[in-house]
């Protein structure tokens, strides 16, 4: 009999301990619900508890977050690998060229250079064609003529007229 009374008393104490509210919970229970969480920029407050951020909770007013129903956890997405491919794209390697110094003496493959060599031009053109980097015809390109003309003018060279289309 005494054993039953002690078991009943222990059971009542355990249930009573679980149902008790702290003084803070009792003081803020009637307030409008606000749940505040620490974020990178400061504190962000919400009207409902955010269970994914429960470790970052700073404070709350209103009912304790434990009284709200937790949402079901989101299922992990199934990840799929992309299809295998048998190819890849690669740009052609750039051709090494001499560093421009403002004159044409170090570029014998350019028409109009003082030491222009047709064989050097042919070799450079073949290399460009093999590498797939030749975009325009070098001899007839207005952009290249204008570029070479500006180099010759800046250098004060008398060969600037060689690149002027009106003189040709």
Phi, psi and omega in degrees: 000314178298325179297320179294318180295317179294322178294317179296320179294318179296317179297319179294319179295319180295314178295322179292324179292325180286328185273350182287145176257150175286168180297323179295314180299319179293326182286326185257004185295327182275356182285164173294133186294125175219129181236120187250137182231146177283132175234182182296320184272346183160221181249131178247130183247145182227161180278339177236152179293143178255101188290338177288338180251022186297336178285343181259012182294133179262310182198167176210155172233146183100197181298149179297147182300337181293340181279350177271151179281131179287139176288158178293139179296143179287139180289148178292134180288147177275125182264139180239138176282148178291164180294147178287144177236155182252019184213169172208161181256134179220130177285150178294147179292142179290148178277134177290130179233160178291146179290130181290137180248004181099350175236175184254010184292332182267008179231078184287349182275354181269128178297139181096352177287150182302324180250042182300132180232119182296326179293319179294322178295318180296317179296316180296319179295318179296319177298318179296320179293321179294322181278346180077028183251359182280116184258324182225162177286119187297323186283332184253007183282120179294328179295319180290322178298317180295321179296313181293325178295318179293326176295315182293321179294317181295329181278348183072026184276146180282351181277007179298329179293336179294336182260357181279120183293335180288329183283328184301000000 
